[in-house]
Amino acid sequence: MILDGNDPSAIATAARALRSGALLGLPTETVYGLAADASSDAAVAQIFAAKGRPSDHPLIVHVADAAGIAHFASEVPAFAQKLVDAFWPGPLTLILPRLSGVATAATGGQDSVGLRCPAHPVAHALLVACAAPADAAVPGDAPVWGVAAPSANRFGRVSPTTAQHVQDELGEALLVLDGGPCQVGIESTIVDCTRGVPVLLRPGAITREQIQQACGMAPLSKEDLPHHTPRASGTLEAHYAPAAKVRLMDAKALQTGLDLLGAEAAHIAVYARVALRTQSSKLVMRRMPDDASAAAQQLFAALRAFDDQGVKLIWIETPPATPEWEGVRDRLQRAAAA
């Protein structure tokens, strides 16, 4: 069931559902999440079951504001606090040392926890409602200080960026708050803050340069510190994949492939920034935006649309090797690896 996220009564209904241990489709500025009370191992177990996700693969916990960190993390290093001050609310997840006995299932049993404060107004309204004082008239009611919310899709598949995507993926029985199309379109940047220096585990809308400017330290790559790297969401080699096979190619290779196939080319979608020639009327051709932010916002919706059109192959022009495109490149490389 899809509810209007701008309706206060829908927010109240969704908050009651989460406080009772149910699942919820939640809009954020990045992608739609499948949310549950992060402190309830039983509620979190439903996320893993619904997604078909391994239970040792940690989930990101979403909090209403920076004060929510204290409910889940035992320490916030100075450089991490600078990142909170600069980018929260927003598309940045920080990996911090976890408080003992808190959110054990949501963190996959690790001694660290990924925390994010989403900027989407519907997500913020819901998180505030969830953390409100308990209602004495409701047996068992208790505040929810944070919600675990991985992307609301089957594990390894394309993330949803609209409420309809969530319903199509997980069924009509799931309660989903509709907050409109996601404005960022790819998952949050993840920075590990547990090893004394910032380590970029997953690129996103917030770039390496922005991280360095905010905290005064250049983020390392996980390859620079390969030992003791915490497991984190969306960092498997193969992920974010549509049903069709994805192949990345430069513009020259794309045109060569189209020329070789000629008029018989079929069951292929082509997603590129350059103008391409084809003799076939059976191809699905879609232009990728030249702007990295616009490309990120459209990426997952485009991949889902290609699947809906029944293509077997998706040929995509490789994004530029520039900082602003790093998040899109990351998602496409993982989709192609699947």
Buried (B, 14 or more C-beta within 10 A) or exposed (E): EBBBBBEEEBBBBBBBBBBBBBBBBBBBBBBBBBBBBBBBEEBBBBBBEBBEBEEEBBBBBBBBBBEBBEBBBBEBBEBBBBBBEBBBBBBBBBBBBBBEEBBBBBBBEBEBBBBBBBBBBBBBBBBEBBBEEEEEEEEEBEBBBBBBBBBBBEBBBBBBBBBBBBBBBBEEEBBBBBBEBBBBBBBBBBBBBBBEBBBBBBBBBBBBEBBEEBBEBEBBEBEEBEEEBBBBBBBBEEBBBBBBBBBBBEBEBBBEBBEEBEEEBBEBBBBBBEEBEBEBEEBBBBBBBEEBBEBBBBBBBBBBBBBEEEBEBBBBBBBBEEEBBBBBBBBBBBBBEB
